[in-house]
Each structure stands twice: as C-alpha cells, then as structure tokens.
C-alpha cells in the first residue's frame, strides 16, 4: 500500500496533467523562492487550484527520496525508509515572483538531522539526486509490467499513441530524468525494458485490432457483392474498411482478416 507521500505525489502529477499544466522536473534544491505557501491556507490541492486560477501554465515539481548511504544505520533502521519519498516541492513563477509549496514526510522531519545537500552528487555541470533505487533493484520483467500498467492507467486511448513520449513520462514517474546524466548500466537496463515493453504493447495492440476486424466479417459479407463465384476480393475488403473509416495499423491483420473472410465464404458457398 502506498504511503501518504506517494499518494500525494500521484495526486499532484495527475491533477497537473488533467488541468493542462506543463510540468518540469527538478532535483536542484537551490531554486530561489520568494514566498512559501502557508499550509494554514490549505494543502497541495489548494495551492494547485490557486496556481490554475492565477493563469499559471507551467509548474516545477521536485521529489526527494530518502537514501541510506550517508545515514548511520547502526542507530536508524535505514531499510524501513528505503526509497520512500522524503520531500515534495511544487514551484511556479507569477509576475516575476516565485511561489513554492513544500511538504515532507513526518518520519523525515524526525530524522532530519543531516544536511539535504549531502544527498547530492555534484559535478561541474549537473547535480544528480540518486532517485533510482527502485529501478536498480527491480527486475526487467517487473519494470516491463509496471510500464504496461502505467500506460493502461495514464494513456487508455491507444489509437493516439506517442510511444517515445509516453516512455519518457513513465521514467520521469520512476525518478529518471534524461535531462540529467544516467549511468551506462542503468541506461542499458532502461533500453531493455523499453524494448520488451514496446514488443508486448505492440503485440497486444495487434491482437486487439485483429479481434475487432474479425467481428466485422459477417457485415462485410452481407454488405459487399462478390464476383460470379461469390468471392469478395481483397480490394473490395480494403474499400469496405475505408468507407467505414476503419484504419488498420498492422497490415498483417488485413491479410489474416482476408484469409478468414475467404474461409467463411467457402463455407457459405457450399451451403448453396
């Protein structure tokens, strides 16, 4: 079961997408904000509604997870907090003034005796927060299932599908931002997950499309005049689908549909 911070993060992302905000993800904790939201005014939903009512179009979201590398695990049960969300920030600019909503886990407030900057791995160009523990530890098959489930929930309309963009969105959800450096081993794992997920998704779409086409065969036979032998040509089948506004994504499904159509016609012709 997801904890409070996971549920909060999901609700923030879902609300932002549904209301047309352009989302930018940041792991940089040094963003200068002029005003921080007073929670007595309401929670994250009220902050987001206020942004929407003010005509804000873009939000910066920041998520920081607890990591046990720099903690003294002799005094703290680090496994208890492994990969849990510690802090969430929502930020936007309005009339050249920055506004931020900040929330953090209760357990993190109690344990926060260290400097958050110690969690950052800094080089001359970028700062990278190690948010990738779940991706590192899960198997490829498990991540493939996560991606397929995420697509089913977030992008149910598979007819209008930008696979690359949807995959990028999934990895952002998992804490992988490709605007930041990604280790080679992790990149290879991500590529394997993408390849396998793409194969399964495309096979599923092919099967779904094939099933829908086969259900049309009786209507094709009824509404299309065959030749002197009672046979409907492939061209007639294509014209029928075109007239009905049916777009076939996988050409092999046309071949399979036509084969099944001919079988059905042979059966009917033997009856007469």
N, C-alpha and C positions, 0 to 999 in steps of 0.2 A: 504494500500500500504506500502510495506517495505521501511524503510528509508535507507540512504546511508550506514550506518554501518552494517545493517542487510544484505544488498546486498553484501557488501564487504566480510562479514564473510562467506556467502554462496559460493561466488566465490572462496575464499581461500580453503575451505573444498573440493569443487568439483574439483578444479584444482589439489589439492594434491592427491586426490583419483585416478583421471584419470591418473596421472603420476607416480603412484606406490609408493608414499611416505608412510612410516609407521608413523602414527600420534599418538602423545601422548598429552593429555590434562592436563593443569596445572592451578591451581588457586593461585599458590605461586608467589608473586611479588618480592621475594628476590633472584631470579636467577641472578647470576653474569654474565654479558655480557661484553666482551671486546670492541666490536665495534657495534655501532648502525647505521643502514642504512641511508644514506643521501637521502632524498626524491627528491633532485635535480637529482639524478641518475635514478629516475623512481618510480612508485608506487609498490604495493604489488605484482603485476603480474611479474614485472621485478625482484624483489627480489627472487621470487619463481623460475623464469627461471634461475637466476644466481645460485641458490642452485642446481637445476637439472643439469645444465651444469658442476657444480663442482663435480658431482657424489654423492651428498648428498642423503642418503636413509631414514633418519628419521628427523621429524620436531616436535617441541613442540609448540602447539597452546595454547594461553591464551585469554580468553574472560572475560571482567569485565563489569557488568551491573550497572547502577545507581540504588541505593536503597535510599529510603527517610527516613529510621529510624533515621539517625543521622543528618538530614538536618533541618534547621529552616523553616518549611513550612509556617510560618507567613510572610516570605519575598520572598519565592520561591514557584511557583506552582509545587509541587512535582508530582502531578498526571500527569502532562504534560510529565514527563520524566520516568514514572513508567516502569520498566523492559526494558528500552532502553539500547542498548549497548553503553557503555561509552568509553572503550578502547579495542584494539586488539593488541596482540603481536604474532609474528612468530619468532621462535628461532631455531638455529641449531649450531652444532659444526663442525668445519673444521680445520684439523691439530692442534687440541687441543686449538683452539681459538673459542670463542663464538660470534655469529653474531645475531643481532636482528632487526626486522622491527617493528616499533611502529606506531600506528595510533589512534587517538581519535576523538570523535565527537566534532564538533565546539561548540555546546552548553555546552559540558562538560568542554572544555577549559575555557569558560567564567565563569562557575560556580565553577571551581575547586579551591575553597578557603579553602578546608579541606584536611586533610591527608588521602590518599587512605588506609593507614593501619587501619584506624578506621572502615573500612568496613569488616575487617577480624575478624572472631570468632576463637580465638586461644585456644588450649588446649596443654597438654604436648607432644602429638604425632603428631597432624594434624592441618592444617589450612584449614578452610572451608569458601568459599565465598558464601553468600546467593544468588544463581543464580536461585532459584526455584520458584520465584513468579508466573510465568505463569502456572507451573504445579500445584501449590497450588490453584490457583484461577479458573482454567478451570474445567469443569465437566468431569466425567469419559467418558461419551459418546463423548464429544468433543475431548478428548485426543485420544480415540479409532479411531475416524475419521482422526485425524492428523497422527496417526501411519500408518493407511492403505494407506493414500495418500502419505506419505513419502516412504513407501515400493514400491508403484506403480511407483514413480518417480526414486528412487535410485536403486531398485532391480527388474526391469521388468521381468527378466528371472526367473520365479517361479519354473522351473524344477530343478534348483540347488540352494537350499534354506537352509540356516542355520538360523533357526528362532531365536534361542537364541542370536546369534551374531548380527543379524540384529536389534533385540530389544535393545540390549545394545548400538548399534550405534545410534539408534533413541533417546535414553535417553541422550546420550552424546550431541547430537544435541540440545536437550532441556535444556542442562546445568546440567544434573545429572550424576555425575561421581561416579561409585560404588567403586572406589578405596578410596573414602572418606566416612566418616560416613553419613548415611541417617537416618533422624528421622523416628521413628516407624510408625507414622500416614501417613507420605509420602510414606514409603515403602509399607504399606498396599494398598494405593491408586494405586501405580505403579503396584503392583501384580494384582489388579482387572482390570486395563487397559490391562495388558499383557494377562490375561485370556480371556477377552472378545474379544480383537483384534485377538488372536490366533483362537478362535472359529469362528469368522467371516471370517478370511482369509482361514482357512481350509474348511469351507463350500463353499466359493467362488471357491476355487481350485477344490473341489469335483464336483460342478455344471459345471465348465468349462470342466473338464475331461469327465464328463458324456455326455455333449453335443457333444464333439468330437467323442466319442465312438459310439453314436447313428448314426452319419453321416456315419459310416463305415458299417452299417448293409447291405445295398444293395450290397456292394462289397463282403462281407462275403458270402452272398447267391449265388452270381454269381461265385465266385472262389472256393467254397467248395462243395464237393459232399456229399449229405445227405444219410441216410440209405434207406432201401427199402420203408419206409413210407415217405421219403422226409424230414426227420428231421435231423438237424445238432446237434451233441452232444455238451455238454459244453466243453469236452476235445478238440474237433475239433476247437471250438471257441478260446480256450486258445492257441492252436497250431498256429492258424492263426495269432493272435496278436503277438505271439513270433517270428514267421517267418518274420513278418513285422517290428520287432524291436520296437514294441509299449509296453512300460512299464506302467502298470496301478498302480497308487499309492494307490487308495482306492478300496479294494476288493469288497465292496458293489456295486461299479459301474459295475463290471463284472456280478454280479447277476442281476442287473437291465437291463444291455445290453442283457443278455441271455433271460430274460423274453420277452423283446421287439422283439428279434430275432424270438422266437417261435411264437409270435403273428403274425408276418409278414409271417412266413412260413405257418401258418394255413390259413391265408387269401389267399395266393398264391395257396395252395393245393386245396382249394375249387373251384378255378377257372378252374382247370384241371380235 
